[in-house]
Amino acid sequence: MVMLADVILSLPAEWRNVSELFVALGDEQRQRILLTFEPGERLNVTQIVAASTLSRTAVSHHLKVLRQAGALHSEKIGKEVYFWVAGEHITETLQRVVEYVKNNT
């Protein structure tokens, strides 16, 4: 039998490394930024700012959080940095959590 204290102190493997993504996805502004992207689309900061009501500084901050959490990929081409949704990482992370919940509740 698993002790409650053991669960609290040691997260199951399925739950490791998900908090950063959940925090990133938990913000409505960051959700809006992710929803700006069409499937397979790459956008730079200027394009994202144009589609947003946020300042360039605010968008840059949110992009940094999303990238660090693994929700966005980025690539610098010339002077521009292009971003695109890291759908495989988001899907894999959420699937791990869903499977754990299905199998343990």
C-alpha positions in Angstrom: 0.0 0.0 0.0 1.3 3.4 -1.0 1.5 5.9 1.9 0.2 9.4 1.2 3.4 10.9 2.4 5.3 8.9 -0.2 3.1 10.2 -3.0 3.5 13.8 -1.9 7.3 13.5 -1.6 7.8 11.5 -4.8 5.7 12.3 -7.8 4.9 9.5 -10.1 6.9 9.4 -13.4 3.8 10.4 -15.3 3.5 13.7 -13.3 7.2 14.7 -13.5 8.0 17.8 -15.5 4.4 18.8 -16.1 4.0 21.7 -13.8 5.9 24.1 -16.0 3.6 23.3 -19.0 0.5 23.5 -16.8 1.6 26.9 -15.5 2.3 28.1 -19.1 -1.1 26.8 -20.4 -3.0 28.1 -17.3 -2.6 31.7 -18.4 -5.4 33.0 -20.7 -3.0 35.4 -22.6 -0.7 32.5 -23.3 -3.7 30.4 -24.4 -4.7 33.2 -26.9 -1.1 33.3 -28.2 -1.1 29.5 -28.8 -4.5 29.7 -30.5 -3.1 32.4 -32.9 -1.1 29.7 -34.7 -2.7 27.8 -37.6 -1.6 24.1 -37.9 2.0 24.0 -39.0 2.4 27.8 -39.0 5.5 29.7 -37.9 5.1 33.2 -36.7 7.6 35.9 -35.6 7.0 38.3 -32.6 5.8 41.1 -34.9 3.1 38.9 -36.4 2.0 37.7 -33.0 1.9 41.2 -31.6 -0.3 42.3 -34.6 -2.8 39.6 -33.8 -2.8 40.5 -30.1 -4.0 43.3 -27.8 -0.8 43.0 -25.8 2.4 45.1 -26.1 5.5 43.7 -27.7 7.1 43.4 -24.3 4.2 41.4 -22.9 4.1 39.1 -25.9 7.8 38.5 -25.7 7.5 37.6 -22.0 4.6 35.1 -22.8 6.6 33.6 -25.7 9.6 33.0 -23.4 7.4 31.3 -20.8 5.8 29.1 -23.5 9.1 28.2 -25.0 10.7 27.4 -21.6 7.7 25.1 -20.8 8.1 23.3 -24.1 4.8 24.5 -25.6 6.6 26.4 -28.4 9.6 25.7 -30.6 11.7 28.6 -31.9 14.3 29.2 -34.6 16.3 32.3 -35.4 16.4 33.0 -39.1 18.5 36.1 -39.9 17.3 38.8 -37.5 13.9 37.2 -36.9 12.9 34.5 -34.4 10.1 32.3 -35.6 7.9 30.3 -33.2 5.6 27.3 -33.8 3.5 25.1 -31.5 5.2 22.1 -30.0 2.1 19.9 -30.4 4.0 16.7 -29.9 5.3 17.8 -26.5 2.0 19.2 -25.3 0.1 16.1 -26.4 2.6 13.7 -24.9 2.6 15.5 -21.6 -1.2 15.7 -21.3 -1.6 12.0 -22.4 0.7 10.9 -19.6 -1.4 12.7 -17.0 -4.7 11.5 -18.5 -3.4 7.9 -18.6 -2.3 8.1 -15.0 -5.7 9.5 -13.9 -7.5 6.8 -15.9 -5.5 4.0 -14.3 -5.3 5.3 -10.8 -8.8 6.6 -9.9 
